[in-house]
Amino acid sequence: MDLGLEGKRAIVTGGSRGIGRCCARALAREGTRVCIAARTQDALNQVLGEIDELDGEGFAVAVDLNSQKNCQKVVRETVETFGGVDILVNNVGAAKNADILDLSTKQIDDALRLKSYSYLRMSQLVIPYMKENQWGRIINIAGGAGTSPSRRNMPTGTANITILNMTRALSDAVSSDGILVNTICPGLTNTFRAREQQHARAIRENRDVEELLWDLGRELPAGRMAEPEEIANVVAFLASETCSYMFGSSIYMDGGARRGTP
Ligand SMILES: NC(=O)c1ccc[n+]([C@@H]2O[C@H](COP(=O)([O-])OP(=O)(O)OC[C@H]3O[C@@H](n4cnc5c(N)ncnc54)[C@H](OP(=O)(O)O)[C@@H]3O)[C@@H](O)[C@H]2O)c1
């Protein structure tokens, strides 16, 4: 299937590792020019090397996406380099969870600032360029915690449910301009973050974090956690010309974990 991604211009936030890295690679493989943004230059350089090996084109901006100024810098440099933006993958996220009885409001603020607010800011910044061409794709990476609250996941859950809300509202605002806004909610995915997230539990239960992760995966209907490439393949579809009739949708890629209907 030709996804029609050749020559498109994309930004992937949190593109140096995990799901973001795989999204950047998947888009580059399809001929999309990619800007990746994250804080650590070495990790960004490594992904740029991988894009190069795929005969793709990319550049990186090393910034902390907590700040509005840095979000502006990413979009400005992308427009200067590629002449516009067609695709935005909002993926950055690093919420620190804690038990709700010990949680500080700062922990919730931090999760919202990096994830929900940067997703909104980045969207607002790229939409004028997408409107110029009456074409655009915004793909948000939220997470199952948004609709599966537990006593230990309120920061990440609050950020994710905000994104689900924003996806619908933003889609209504820009769908008539040919801009499709959709969200993927991954479940447990084999990345650095999954290890970081399970670290406290592994200590609490005196278990090896790798063993804990694989056990959690085995408990899922899928029998395993997701690989980040699997999430990225769906992102590439949502970013494409081929995806032409999905507006404000949220797709759960959680190995069947979610119990709610729909
Ligand atoms: N893995 C899972 O099980 C899972 C499940 C559900 C949802 N998700 C969501 O999927 C998204 C990607 O997660 P992942 O598992 O791929 O995480 P990851 O492996 O930890 O990668 C996170 C990326 O974000 C960047 N980043 C972190 N803080 C940043 C900041 N302040 N400014 C700019 N960049 C920053 C990191 O690079 P630097 O640290 O160098 O900045 C890295 O590139 C997140 O939104 C996460 O909530 C993941």
PDBQT file of the ligand as one rigid body, heavy atoms in Angstrom, charges set to zero:
ROOT
HETATM    1  N1  LIG A 301       6.077   2.781  27.091  1.00  0.00    +0.000 N 
HETATM    2  C1  LIG A 301       4.852   2.589  27.545  1.00  0.00    +0.000 C 
HETATM    3  O1  LIG A 301       4.553   1.558  28.169  1.00  0.00    +0.000 OA
HETATM    4  C2  LIG A 301       3.801   3.650  27.311  1.00  0.00    +0.000 A 
HETATM    5  C3  LIG A 301       2.476   3.326  27.626  1.00  0.00    +0.000 A 
HETATM    6  C4  LIG A 301       1.482   4.277  27.408  1.00  0.00    +0.000 A 
HETATM    7  C5  LIG A 301       1.812   5.519  26.892  1.00  0.00    +0.000 A 
HETATM    8  N2  LIG A 301       3.112   5.799  26.599  1.00  0.00    +0.000 N 
HETATM    9  C6  LIG A 301       3.401   7.141  26.084  1.00  0.00    +0.000 C 
HETATM   10  O2  LIG A 301       4.153   7.080  24.890  1.00  0.00    +0.000 OA
HETATM   11  C7  LIG A 301       4.981   8.242  24.774  1.00  0.00    +0.000 C 
HETATM   12  C8  LIG A 301       6.406   7.801  24.475  1.00  0.00    +0.000 C 
HETATM   13  O3  LIG A 301       6.826   6.988  25.549  1.00  0.00    +0.000 OA
HETATM   14  P1  LIG A 301       8.107   6.031  25.447  1.00  0.00    +0.000 P 
HETATM   15  O4  LIG A 301       7.746   4.815  26.201  1.00  0.00    +0.000 OA
HETATM   16  O5  LIG A 301       8.599   5.940  24.072  1.00  0.00    +0.000 OA
HETATM   17  O6  LIG A 301       9.118   6.906  26.366  1.00  0.00    +0.000 OA
HETATM   18  P2  LIG A 301      10.717   6.990  26.379  1.00  0.00    +0.000 P 
HETATM   19  O7  LIG A 301      11.319   5.793  25.813  1.00  0.00    +0.000 OA
HETATM   20  O8  LIG A 301      11.061   7.396  27.767  1.00  0.00    +0.000 OA
HETATM   21  O9  LIG A 301      11.004   8.245  25.391  1.00  0.00    +0.000 OA
HETATM   22  C9  LIG A 301      10.586   9.530  25.771  1.00  0.00    +0.000 C 
HETATM   23  C10 LIG A 301      11.117  10.539  24.772  1.00  0.00    +0.000 C 
HETATM   24  O10 LIG A 301      10.731  11.859  25.223  1.00  0.00    +0.000 OA
HETATM   25  C11 LIG A 301      11.906  12.665  25.383  1.00  0.00    +0.000 C 
HETATM   26  N3  LIG A 301      11.680  13.616  26.491  1.00  0.00    +0.000 N 
HETATM   27  C12 LIG A 301      11.420  13.336  27.791  1.00  0.00    +0.000 A 
HETATM   28  N4  LIG A 301      11.266  14.465  28.484  1.00  0.00    +0.000 NA
HETATM   29  C13 LIG A 301      11.441  15.496  27.609  1.00  0.00    +0.000 A 
HETATM   30  C14 LIG A 301      11.404  16.904  27.723  1.00  0.00    +0.000 A 
HETATM   31  N5  LIG A 301      11.183  17.519  28.890  1.00  0.00    +0.000 N 
HETATM   32  N6  LIG A 301      11.600  17.658  26.611  1.00  0.00    +0.000 NA
HETATM   33  C15 LIG A 301      11.848  17.060  25.408  1.00  0.00    +0.000 A 
HETATM   34  N7  LIG A 301      11.892  15.729  25.239  1.00  0.00    +0.000 NA
HETATM   35  C16 LIG A 301      11.695  14.947  26.335  1.00  0.00    +0.000 A 
HETATM   36  C17 LIG A 301      13.003  11.656  25.663  1.00  0.00    +0.000 C 
HETATM   37  O11 LIG A 301      14.301  12.156  25.361  1.00  0.00    +0.000 OA
HETATM   38  P3  LIG A 301      15.172  13.002  26.432  1.00  0.00    +0.000 P 
HETATM   39  O12 LIG A 301      15.004  12.321  27.751  1.00  0.00    +0.000 OA
HETATM   40  O13 LIG A 301      16.551  12.972  25.893  1.00  0.00    +0.000 OA
HETATM   41  O14 LIG A 301      14.597  14.384  26.412  1.00  0.00    +0.000 OA
HETATM   42  C18 LIG A 301      12.623  10.557  24.684  1.00  0.00    +0.000 C 
HETATM   43  O15 LIG A 301      12.990  10.907  23.367  1.00  0.00    +0.000 OA
HETATM   44  C19 LIG A 301       4.852   8.997  26.092  1.00  0.00    +0.000 C 
HETATM   45  O16 LIG A 301       3.960  10.085  25.925  1.00  0.00    +0.000 OA
HETATM   46  C20 LIG A 301       4.261   7.956  27.042  1.00  0.00    +0.000 C 
HETATM   47  O17 LIG A 301       3.485   8.528  28.069  1.00  0.00    +0.000 OA
HETATM   48  C21 LIG A 301       4.118   4.896  26.787  1.00  0.00    +0.000 A 
ENDROOT
TORSDOF 0
